[in-house]
Amino acid sequence: MGRSHREGGAPQHNSRMARFDPVKLDLAVLLLVALGTMFLIVRLDAPHWLELLIVAAVGLSSGGWLALRTHRVVRAAETQLLESMHERARSE
């Protein structure tokens, strides 16, 4: 049926998911930046359009950064997978 834990099913899954650890760390940092921005805007006595512009800039740049980092991690994993498939095909 399925792979048992001894056959390497879980460790392989964990190593695949470990590739996303830097992205998780970036997400945590960006959430702290967003929280700090929220506190800044609450304390800032600025026009509403400026507050909205600040929130939009932080949100778009954070989302773009996360998308870029995630794309890089996925592309690196795909490249590594393709290289290992080519090596196996050459050795057979």
DRENTORKOL-3810 file (N, C-alpha, C; in nm, 4 decimals):
REM DRENTORKOL-3810
@n.u->0.0830; n.v->-0.1186; n.w->0.0000; ca.u->0.0000; ca.v->0.0000; ca.w->0.0000; c.u->0.0874; c.v->0.1249; c.w->0.0000
@n.u->0.0929; n.v->0.1975; n.w->0.1110; ca.u->0.1749; ca.v->0.3180; ca.w->0.1185; c.u->0.3124; c.v->0.2869; c.w->0.1723
@n.u->0.3972; n.v->0.3835; n.w->0.1648; ca.u->0.5317; ca.v->0.3650; ca.w->0.2176; c.u->0.5292; c.v->0.3755; c.w->0.3692
@n.u->0.6081; n.v->0.2944; n.w->0.4313; ca.u->0.6180; ca.v->0.3033; ca.w->0.5760; c.u->0.7211; c.v->0.4093; c.w->0.6119
@n.u->0.7250; n.v->0.4436; n.w->0.7386; ca.u->0.8194; ca.v->0.5442; ca.w->0.7854; c.u->0.9628; c.v->0.4967; c.w->0.7660
@n.u->0.9862; n.v->0.3667; n.w->0.7751; ca.u->1.1215; ca.v->0.3122; ca.w->0.7617; c.u->1.1722; c.v->0.3200; c.w->0.6181
@n.u->1.0828; n.v->0.3180; n.w->0.5206; ca.u->1.1236; ca.v->0.3206; ca.w->0.3808; c.u->1.1656; c.v->0.4589; c.w->0.3353
@n.u->1.1471; n.v->0.5585; n.w->0.4174; ca.u->1.1927; ca.v->0.6919; ca.w->0.3801; c.u->1.0833; c.v->0.7836; c.w->0.3320
@n.u->0.9583; n.v->0.7515; n.w->0.3570; ca.u->0.8502; ca.v->0.8381; ca.w->0.3127; c.u->0.8475; c.v->0.9703; c.w->0.3864
@n.u->0.8566; n.v->0.9666; n.w->0.5175; ca.u->0.8483; ca.v->1.0892; ca.w->0.5962; c.u->0.9740; c.v->1.1743; c.w->0.5862
@n.u->1.0951; n.v->1.1193; n.w->0.5972; ca.u->1.2124; ca.v->1.2059; ca.w->0.5874; c.u->1.2235; c.v->1.2758; c.w->0.4528
@n.u->1.1849; n.v->1.2075; n.w->0.3453; ca.u->1.1907; ca.v->1.2715; ca.w->0.2140; c.u->1.0936; c.v->1.3885; c.w->0.2083
@n.u->0.9756; n.v->1.3713; n.w->0.2639; ca.u->0.8768; ca.v->1.4784; ca.w->0.2666; c.u->0.9280; c.v->1.5944; c.w->0.3513
@n.u->0.9906; n.v->1.5633; n.w->0.4642; ca.u->1.0437; ca.v->1.6683; ca.w->0.5502; c.u->1.1548; c.v->1.7458; c.w->0.4813
@n.u->1.2395; n.v->1.6780; n.w->0.4059; ca.u->1.3475; ca.v->1.7491; ca.w->0.3373; c.u->1.2922; c.v->1.8379; c.w->0.2262
@n.u->1.1861; n.v->1.7920; n.w->0.1613; ca.u->1.1234; ca.v->1.8763; ca.w->0.0592; c.u->1.0616; c.v->2.0005; c.w->0.1211
@n.u->0.9977; n.v->1.9833; n.w->0.2352; ca.u->0.9343; ca.v->2.0964; ca.w->0.3008; c.u->1.0367; c.v->2.1885; c.w->0.3665
@n.u->1.1526; n.v->2.1357; n.w->0.4023; ca.u->1.2568; ca.v->2.2172; ca.w->0.4650; c.u->1.3099; c.v->2.3223; c.w->0.3683
@n.u->1.2936; n.v->2.3006; n.w->0.2398; ca.u->1.3374; ca.v->2.4005; ca.w->0.1423; c.u->1.2628; c.v->2.5315; c.w->0.1589
@n.u->1.1430; n.v->2.5250; n.w->0.2156; ca.u->1.0610; ca.v->2.6445; ca.w->0.2322; c.u->1.0858; c.v->2.7156; c.w->0.3650
@n.u->1.1784; n.v->2.6672; n.w->0.4460; ca.u->1.2068; ca.v->2.7314; ca.w->0.5741; c.u->1.2507; c.v->2.8770; c.w->0.5593
@n.u->1.3376; n.v->2.9117; n.w->0.4628; ca.u->1.3717; ca.v->3.0536; ca.w->0.4469; c.u->1.2507; c.v->3.1396; c.w->0.4096
@n.u->1.1591; n.v->3.0833; n.w->0.3332; ca.u->1.0388; ca.v->3.1577; ca.w->0.2952; c.u->0.9507; c.v->3.1800; c.w->0.4184
@n.u->0.9433; n.v->3.0796; n.w->0.5050; ca.u->0.8669; ca.v->3.0943; ca.w->0.6285; c.u->0.9269; c.v->3.2020; c.w->0.7172
@n.u->1.0589; n.v->3.2064; n.w->0.7230; ca.u->1.1265; ca.v->3.3095; ca.w->0.8017; c.u->1.0990; c.v->3.4480; c.w->0.7433
@n.u->1.1043; n.v->3.4591; n.w->0.6110; ca.u->1.0718; ca.v->3.5868; ca.w->0.5463; c.u->0.9286; c.v->3.6275; c.w->0.5767
@n.u->0.8371; n.v->3.5330; n.w->0.5754; ca.u->0.6984; ca.v->3.5625; ca.w->0.6072; c.u->0.6854; c.v->3.6166; c.w->0.7491
@n.u->0.7547; n.v->3.5563; n.w->0.8439; ca.u->0.7496; ca.v->3.6037; ca.w->0.9825; c.u->0.8047; c.v->3.7457; c.w->0.9938
@n.u->0.9151; n.v->3.7726; n.w->0.9262; ca.u->0.9733; ca.v->3.9071; ca.w->0.9310; c.u->0.8794; c.v->4.0082; c.w->0.8667
@n.u->0.8207; n.v->3.9715; n.w->0.7544; ca.u->0.7297; ca.v->4.0635; ca.w->0.6860; c.u->0.6027; c.v->4.0889; c.w->0.7670
@n.u->0.5578; n.v->3.9886; n.w->0.8407; ca.u->0.4430; ca.v->4.0114; ca.w->0.9286; c.u->0.4780; c.v->4.1102; c.w->1.0393
@n.u->0.5991; n.v->4.1010; n.w->1.0917; ca.u->0.6431; ca.v->4.1981; ca.w->1.1930; c.u->0.6549; c.v->4.3386; c.w->1.1329
@n.u->0.7033; n.v->4.3467; n.w->1.0097; ca.u->0.7112; ca.v->4.4763; ca.w->0.9423; c.u->0.5714; c.v->4.5337; c.w->0.9213
@n.u->0.4770; n.v->4.4495; n.w->0.8822; ca.u->0.3394; ca.v->4.4947; ca.w->0.8616; c.u->0.2780; c.v->4.5414; c.w->0.9937
@n.u->0.3064; n.v->4.4691; n.w->1.1006; ca.u->0.2556; ca.v->4.5092; ca.w->1.2324; c.u->0.3162; c.v->4.6429; c.w->1.2744
@n.u->0.4459; n.v->4.6591; n.w->1.2531; ca.u->0.5098; ca.v->4.7871; ca.w->1.2841; c.u->0.4532; c.v->4.9003; c.w->1.2006
@n.u->0.4253; n.v->4.8719; n.w->1.0743; ca.u->0.3649; ca.v->4.9730; ca.w->0.9873; c.u->0.2264; c.v->5.0117; c.w->1.0373
@n.u->0.1513; n.v->4.9135; n.w->1.0849; ca.u->0.0191; ca.v->4.9424; ca.w->1.1388; c.u->0.0290; c.v->5.0364; c.w->1.2599
@n.u->0.1232; n.v->5.0070; n.w->1.3493; ca.u->0.1400; ca.v->5.0934; ca.w->1.4658; c.u->0.1868; c.v->5.2330; c.w->1.4252
@n.u->0.2713; n.v->5.2407; n.w->1.3238; ca.u->0.3174; ca.v->5.3702; ca.w->1.2747; c.u->0.2011; c.v->5.4511; c.w->1.2185
@n.u->0.1160; n.v->5.3870; n.w->1.1426; ca.u->0.0038; ca.v->5.4578; ca.w->1.0807; c.u->-0.0961; c.v->5.5046; c.w->1.1854
@n.u->-0.1152; n.v->5.4240; n.w->1.2896; ca.u->-0.2066; ca.v->5.4645; ca.w->1.3966; c.u->-0.1531; c.v->5.5896; c.w->1.4659
@n.u->-0.0225; n.v->5.5949; n.w->1.4872; ca.u->0.0381; ca.v->5.7089; ca.w->1.5557; c.u->0.0613; c.v->5.8279; c.w->1.4639
@n.u->0.0702; n.v->5.8032; n.w->1.3349; ca.u->0.1000; ca.v->5.9079; ca.w->1.2377; c.u->-0.0241; c.v->5.9930; c.w->1.2142
@n.u->-0.0049; n.v->6.1231; n.w->1.2154; ca.u->-0.1164; ca.v->6.2133; ca.w->1.1871; c.u->-0.1002; c.v->6.2634; c.w->1.0444
@n.u->-0.1399; n.v->6.1775; n.w->0.9510; ca.u->-0.1240; ca.v->6.2078; ca.w->0.8092; c.u->-0.2592; c.v->6.1969; c.w->0.7397
@n.u->-0.2684; n.v->6.2526; n.w->0.6213; ca.u->-0.3935; ca.v->6.2379; ca.w->0.5456; c.u->-0.4204; c.v->6.0897; c.w->0.5138
@n.u->-0.5479; n.v->6.0602; n.w->0.4976; ca.u->-0.5865; ca.v->5.9206; ca.w->0.4733; c.u->-0.5249; c.v->5.8651; c.w->0.3455
@n.u->-0.5107; n.v->5.9467; n.w->0.2423; ca.u->-0.4531; ca.v->5.8974; ca.w->0.1178; c.u->-0.3076; c.v->5.8549; c.w->0.1375
@n.u->-0.2351; n.v->5.9280; n.w->0.2244; ca.u->-0.0963; ca.v->5.8923; ca.w->0.2507; c.u->-0.0881; c.v->5.7620; c.w->0.3311
@n.u->-0.1769; n.v->5.7476; n.w->0.4274; ca.u->-0.1806; ca.v->5.6228; ca.w->0.5051; c.u->-0.2122; c.v->5.5041; c.w->0.4149
@n.u->-0.3082; n.v->5.5224; n.w->0.3254; ca.u->-0.3435; ca.v->5.4165; ca.w->0.2311; c.u->-0.2274; c.v->5.3849; c.w->0.1384
@n.u->-0.1569; n.v->5.4865; n.w->0.0955; ca.u->-0.0414; ca.v->5.4672; ca.w->0.0086; c.u->0.0689; c.v->5.3885; c.w->0.0808
@n.u->0.0915; n.v->5.4174; n.w->0.2071; ca.u->0.1923; ca.v->5.3454; ca.w->0.2848; c.u->0.1526; c.v->5.1990; c.w->0.3011
@n.u->0.0274; n.v->5.1754; n.w->0.3360; ca.u->-0.0209; ca.v->5.0373; ca.w->0.3539; c.u->-0.0106; c.v->4.9610; c.w->0.2217
@n.u->-0.0492; n.v->5.0248; n.w->0.1128; ca.u->-0.0422; ca.v->4.9590; ca.w->-0.0181; c.u->0.1027; c.v->4.9284; c.w->-0.0564
@n.u->0.1933; n.v->5.0206; n.w->-0.0304; ca.u->0.3339; ca.v->4.9988; ca.w->-0.0642; c.u->0.3926; c.v->4.8837; c.w->0.0164
@n.u->0.3631; n.v->4.8797; n.w->0.1447; ca.u->0.4142; ca.v->4.7711; ca.w->0.2290; c.u->0.3526; c.v->4.6380; c.w->0.1863
@n.u->0.2238; n.v->4.6356; n.w->0.1606; ca.u->0.1556; ca.v->4.5125; ca.w->0.1205; c.u->0.2038; c.v->4.4593; c.w->-0.0133
@n.u->0.2142; n.v->4.5477; n.w->-0.1120; ca.u->0.2574; ca.v->4.5038; ca.w->-0.2449; c.u->0.4036; c.v->4.4607; c.w->-0.2459
@n.u->0.4878; n.v->4.5349; n.w->-0.1764; ca.u->0.6290; ca.v->4.4953; ca.w->-0.1753; c.u->0.6488; c.v->4.3655; c.w->-0.0966
@n.u->0.5766; n.v->4.3472; n.w->0.0125; ca.u->0.5869; ca.v->4.2224; ca.w->0.0894; c.u->0.5361; c.v->4.1033; c.w->0.0089
@n.u->0.4222; n.v->4.1203; n.w->-0.0544; ca.u->0.3672; ca.v->4.0125; ca.w->-0.1363; c.u->0.4560; c.v->3.9788; c.w->-0.2535
@n.u->0.5121; n.v->4.0810; n.w->-0.3165; ca.u->0.6032; ca.v->4.0573; ca.w->-0.4277; c.u->0.7294; c.v->3.9851; c.w->-0.3838
@n.u->0.7823; n.v->4.0247; n.w->-0.2685; ca.u->0.9026; ca.v->3.9594; ca.w->-0.2172; c.u->0.8750; c.v->3.8117; c.w->-0.1880
@n.u->0.7626; n.v->3.7833; n.w->-0.1224; ca.u->0.7289; ca.v->3.6440; ca.w->-0.0919; c.u->0.7079; c.v->3.5621; c.w->-0.2187
@n.u->0.6428; n.v->3.6203; n.w->-0.3163; ca.u->0.6218; ca.v->3.5492; ca.w->-0.4432; c.u->0.7546; c.v->3.5203; c.w->-0.5116
@n.u->0.8454; n.v->3.6178; n.w->-0.5113; ca.u->0.9761; ca.v->3.5989; ca.w->-0.5735; c.u->1.0560; c.v->3.4909; c.w->-0.5014
@n.u->1.0589; n.v->3.4949; n.w->-0.3693; ca.u->1.1333; ca.v->3.3951; ca.w->-0.2923; c.u->1.0753; c.v->3.2553; c.w->-0.3120
@n.u->0.9435; n.v->3.2440; n.w->-0.3109; ca.u->0.8793; ca.v->3.1145; ca.w->-0.3297; c.u->0.9084; c.v->3.0609; c.w->-0.4699
@n.u->0.9039; n.v->3.1485; n.w->-0.5683; ca.u->0.9332; ca.v->3.1076; ca.w->-0.7059; c.u->1.0765; c.v->3.0558; c.w->-0.7179
@n.u->1.1700; n.v->3.1232; n.w->-0.6524; ca.u->1.3099; ca.v->3.0781; ca.w->-0.6560; c.u->1.3267; c.v->2.9415; c.w->-0.5919
@n.u->1.2602; n.v->2.9193; n.w->-0.4790; ca.u->1.2708; ca.v->2.7904; ca.w->-0.4092; c.u->1.2125; c.v->2.6787; c.w->-0.4953
@n.u->1.0980; n.v->2.7031; n.w->-0.5534; ca.u->1.0331; ca.v->2.6012; ca.w->-0.6377; c.u->1.1175; c.v->2.5737; c.w->-0.7617
@n.u->1.1712; n.v->2.6787; n.w->-0.8239; ca.u->1.2548; ca.v->2.6596; ca.w->-0.9427; c.u->1.3814; c.v->2.5803; c.w->-0.9093
@n.u->1.4428; n.v->2.6093; n.w->-0.7938; ca.u->1.5625; ca.v->2.5350; ca.w->-0.7532; c.u->1.5292; c.v->2.3887; c.w->-0.7262
@n.u->1.4132; n.v->2.3624; n.w->-0.6648; ca.u->1.3725; ca.v->2.2241; ca.w->-0.6380; c.u->1.3452; c.v->2.1495; c.w->-0.7677
@n.u->1.2809; n.v->2.2160; n.w->-0.8638; ca.u->1.2555; ca.v->2.1519; ca.w->-0.9927; c.u->1.3850; c.v->2.1226; c.w->-1.0663
@n.u->1.4790; n.v->2.2146; n.w->-1.0613; ca.u->1.6079; ca.v->2.1939; ca.w->-1.1269; c.u->1.6808; c.v->2.0760; c.w->-1.0645
@n.u->1.6790; n.v->2.0694; n.w->-0.9324; ca.u->1.7454; ca.v->1.9591; ca.w->-0.8633; c.u->1.6784; c.v->1.8261; c.w->-0.8982
@n.u->1.5471; n.v->1.8242; n.w->-0.9057; ca.u->1.4752; ca.v->1.7025; ca.w->-0.9409; c.u->1.5080; c.v->1.6577; c.w->-1.0831
@n.u->1.5103; n.v->1.7529; n.w->-1.1767; ca.u->1.5431; ca.v->1.7190; ca.w->-1.3152; c.u->1.6857; c.v->1.6673; c.w->-1.3283
@n.u->1.7792; n.v->1.7279; n.w->-1.2557; ca.u->1.9183; ca.v->1.6808; ca.w->-1.2603; c.u->1.9303; c.v->1.5391; c.w->-1.2055
@n.u->1.8600; n.v->1.5106; n.w->-1.0972; ca.u->1.8666; ca.v->1.3759; ca.w->-1.0415; c.u->1.8007; c.v->1.2736; c.w->-1.1354
@n.u->1.6949; n.v->1.3137; n.w->-1.2055; ca.u->1.6317; ca.v->1.2225; ca.w->-1.3017; c.u->1.7247; c.v->1.1946; c.w->-1.4181
@n.u->1.7975; n.v->1.2971; n.w->-1.4646; ca.u->1.8926; ca.v->1.2782; ca.w->-1.5738; c.u->2.0079; c.v->1.1887; c.w->-1.5315
@n.u->2.0557; n.v->1.2045; n.w->-1.4086; ca.u->2.1642; ca.v->1.1205; ca.w->-1.3591; c.u->2.1207; c.v->0.9755; c.w->-1.3497
@n.u->1.9974; n.v->0.9531; n.w->-1.3016; ca.u->1.9466; ca.v->0.8159; ca.w->-1.2943; c.u->1.9308; c.v->0.7550; c.w->-1.4329
@n.u->1.8856; n.v->0.8354; n.w->-1.5284; ca.u->1.8678; ca.v->0.7843; ca.w->-1.6649; c.u->2.0019; c.v->0.7509; c.w->-1.7286
@n.u->2.1057; n.v->0.8287; n.w->-1.6994; ca.u->2.2383; ca.v->0.8002; ca.w->-1.7544; c.u->2.3001; c.v->0.6768; c.w->-1.6915
@n.u->2.2724; n.v->0.6541; n.w->-1.5643; ca.u->2.3337; ca.v->0.5410; ca.w->-1.4951; c.u->2.2655; c.v->0.4085; c.w->-1.5322
@n.u->2.1453; n.v->0.4138; n.w->-1.5839; ca.u->2.0733; ca.v->0.2898; ca.w->-1.6191; c.u->2.1076; c.v->0.2379; c.w->-1.7525
END
